[in-house]
Amino acid sequence: MYNPFTLENKTVLVTGASSGIGRATAIECSKMGATLIITGRNAERLNETFKQLDNTKSNIAIDGDLTNEDFITEMAASIPNVDGIVFCAGVSDTTLIKFATRDKFLRVLDVDLLSQVSLVRNLLKKKVINSGASLVFISSLGAYKVASGLGLYSAAKSGLISIMKSVAVELSSRKIRSNAILPSMVKTELINTLDSISAEDWEKDEVRYPLGYGEPNDVAFTAIYLLSDATKWMTGSEIIIDGGLSLS
């Protein structure tokens, strides 16, 4: 059956696959026929994702920290060539600027931006990214719609968009596409790590979204679209998915 959105015969690397958007993306990509290489810091949770993938004999799980340059170098040298990468690894932060120490800023930058640049660099150096591949960066609507306490996070995510566009230009000669997804609030485990925001505050905030908060699969399906051959003429683009928040 004709399907331009299939991922059959494609190998896809998903970072941050131990939970949230990364886990959902890995699982849905496997349902669409892709062979998966998944990575994450928590080996136990990464294995839980691995067990939910189709064709587990062909898939690979590698636990490790993407802020560790040695781990990135070793992984780049050991994995098979890939046709797509979805960069889901990330952390959030709600530090007000007056409390934003250098260490706090570097923590967010290291995970949300620098580790992803390092991963791309190493994979290119090892010639692991196939011609015609698709790179999908998970940025955030917060890159443009900044709120109190999100300055560090927004800075990292806006920087990621700039990197995405540079990659799109630099790799266009090899027909490698580079695009970004900018979700607004998605119901993931990350929400539970933000102790400064109460459950009541979350409920009040969700009212602002015409379609409510998103689910991890909402982002995963958009990633599949960008990974598929249906978007072979699309690069350097930003896709906002925010449940209608931008309409208000």
C-alpha positions in Angstrom: 0.0 0.0 0.0 1.4 3.4 -1.0 2.4 5.4 2.1 4.7 8.4 1.8 4.9 8.6 5.6 6.3 5.2 6.2 9.6 4.7 7.9 10.2 1.2 6.5 13.9 0.5 5.8 15.0 3.5 7.8 17.2 3.5 10.9 16.4 6.2 13.4 18.3 7.4 16.4 16.3 8.9 19.2 17.9 10.6 22.2 16.2 11.1 25.5 14.2 7.9 24.8 13.9 6.8 28.4 10.8 8.9 29.0 8.3 11.5 27.7 8.5 12.7 24.1 11.6 10.6 23.4 10.0 7.4 24.5 6.8 8.1 22.6 8.8 9.1 19.5 10.8 5.9 19.6 7.7 3.7 20.1 5.7 5.3 17.3 8.7 5.3 14.9 9.0 1.6 15.4 5.3 1.1 14.7 5.9 2.9 11.4 8.6 0.4 10.4 11.8 2.0 11.5 14.7 0.3 13.1 15.6 2.2 16.3 18.7 3.2 18.1 17.7 4.7 21.4 19.7 6.4 24.1 19.1 7.8 27.5 20.8 8.3 30.9 18.6 6.0 32.9 19.3 2.4 31.9 16.2 0.9 33.6 13.8 3.3 32.0 15.5 3.0 28.6 15.0 -0.7 28.8 11.3 -0.2 29.5 11.1 1.8 26.2 13.1 -0.9 24.4 10.6 -3.6 25.4 7.8 -1.6 23.8 9.5 -1.3 20.4 8.6 -3.5 17.4 11.2 -5.8 16.0 13.3 -5.7 19.2 15.9 -8.0 17.7 17.0 -5.3 15.2 16.8 -2.4 17.6 19.7 -1.1 19.8 19.6 0.6 23.2 22.6 2.5 24.6 22.4 4.1 28.0 24.7 7.0 28.7 25.0 10.7 29.3 25.1 12.9 26.2 26.9 15.7 28.2 29.8 13.2 28.4 32.0 13.8 25.3 33.6 10.4 25.6 30.2 8.7 25.6 29.2 10.5 22.4 32.5 9.7 20.7 32.1 6.0 21.6 28.5 5.8 20.5 29.2 7.5 17.2 31.9 5.0 16.5 29.7 2.0 17.3 26.3 2.5 15.8 25.2 1.7 12.2 24.4 4.4 9.7 21.2 6.3 10.4 18.5 7.8 8.2 17.1 10.0 10.8 17.8 11.5 14.3 15.3 13.0 16.7 17.0 15.0 19.5 14.7 14.7 22.5 17.1 14.8 25.3 16.5 17.9 27.4 16.0 19.5 30.8 13.8 22.4 32.0 14.5 25.2 34.4 12.4 27.8 36.2 15.1 30.0 37.7 14.4 33.7 37.8 17.2 35.8 36.3 18.2 37.3 39.6 19.0 33.8 40.8 20.5 32.5 37.5 24.0 31.5 38.4 26.6 30.6 35.8 26.4 26.9 36.9 22.6 26.9 36.5 22.8 28.3 33.0 25.6 26.0 31.9 23.6 23.0 33.2 20.7 23.9 30.8 22.9 24.8 27.9 24.9 21.6 28.3 21.9 19.3 27.9 19.6 21.3 25.7 22.1 22.7 23.2 25.8 21.8 23.5 25.3 18.0 23.8 23.2 18.1 20.6 25.8 20.1 18.7 28.5 17.6 19.9 26.4 14.6 18.8 25.9 16.0 15.3 29.6 16.8 15.0 30.7 13.4 16.0 28.2 11.6 13.8 29.3 13.6 10.8 33.0 13.0 11.7 32.3 9.2 11.7 30.2 9.5 8.5 27.3 7.8 10.2 24.5 10.1 8.8 23.3 8.8 5.4 22.7 11.2 2.5 19.0 12.2 2.4 18.7 11.8 6.2 16.4 13.9 8.3 17.4 15.6 11.6 14.6 16.6 13.9 15.4 19.0 16.8 12.9 19.3 19.6 13.0 23.0 20.5 10.1 24.8 22.2 7.6 27.5 21.7 9.4 29.0 24.7 12.1 30.0 22.3 9.9 32.9 21.2 7.1 33.0 23.9 9.2 33.7 27.0 7.6 33.6 30.4 8.9 34.6 33.9 11.5 32.1 35.1 12.1 30.5 31.7 14.9 32.7 30.5 17.6 30.1 30.7 15.5 27.4 29.1 14.3 29.8 26.4 17.8 30.9 25.6 19.0 27.3 25.1 15.9 26.4 22.9 16.3 29.5 20.7 19.9 28.7 20.3 18.9 25.2 19.2 16.8 26.7 16.4 19.8 28.7 15.1 21.9 25.6 15.1 19.2 23.7 13.3 19.2 26.3 10.5 22.9 26.3 10.2 22.9 22.5 9.9 20.2 22.8 7.2 22.4 25.1 5.2 25.7 23.2 5.7 24.3 19.7 4.9 22.0 20.6 2.1 24.5 19.4 -0.5 24.1 15.9 0.8 20.3 16.3 0.8 20.3 16.0 4.6 17.3 17.9 6.1 17.2 19.7 9.4 14.0 20.9 11.0 12.7 21.8 14.4 9.5 21.1 16.3 8.4 23.8 18.8 5.8 22.3 21.2 4.2 24.3 23.9 3.2 22.5 27.1 3.2 18.7 26.8 2.2 16.3 29.6 5.4 14.6 30.4 7.3 13.5 33.5 9.3 16.8 33.2 6.3 18.7 34.6 6.7 16.8 37.9 10.2 18.0 38.3 9.2 21.7 38.4 8.5 22.0 42.2 7.9 25.7 41.9 4.6 25.1 40.1 1.6 23.6 41.9 -1.0 21.3 40.5 -3.6 24.2 40.8 -1.3 26.4 38.8 -1.0 23.8 36.0 -4.8 23.5 35.8 -5.2 27.3 35.5 -2.6 27.4 32.8 -4.1 24.7 30.7 -7.3 26.7 30.4 -5.4 29.1 28.1 -5.0 26.3 25.5 -8.0 25.9 23.2 -7.2 22.2 22.8 -5.6 21.7 26.2 -2.1 20.5 26.9 -0.5 18.2 24.4 0.5 14.5 24.8 3.9 13.1 23.9 2.4 11.3 20.9 1.4 14.6 19.4 5.0 15.5 19.1 6.0 12.0 18.1 3.7 12.0 15.1 5.1 15.4 13.9 8.6 13.9 14.2 7.5 11.0 12.0 6.2 13.4 9.4 9.6 15.1 9.3 11.5 11.8 9.2 9.5 10.5 6.3 10.1 11.0 2.6 6.9 13.1 2.6 9.1 16.1 3.8 12.1 15.5 1.5 11.7 19.1 0.2 11.5 20.6 3.7 14.5 21.9 5.6 15.3 24.8 8.0 11.7 24.9 9.1 10.0 25.3 12.5 6.7 23.6 13.2 4.8 25.1 16.1 2.4 22.7 17.8 0.7 24.3 20.8 -2.9 23.4 21.0 -3.9 26.8 19.7 -2.1 28.8 22.4 -0.7 31.1 19.8 -4.2 32.1 18.8 -4.8 33.9 22.1 
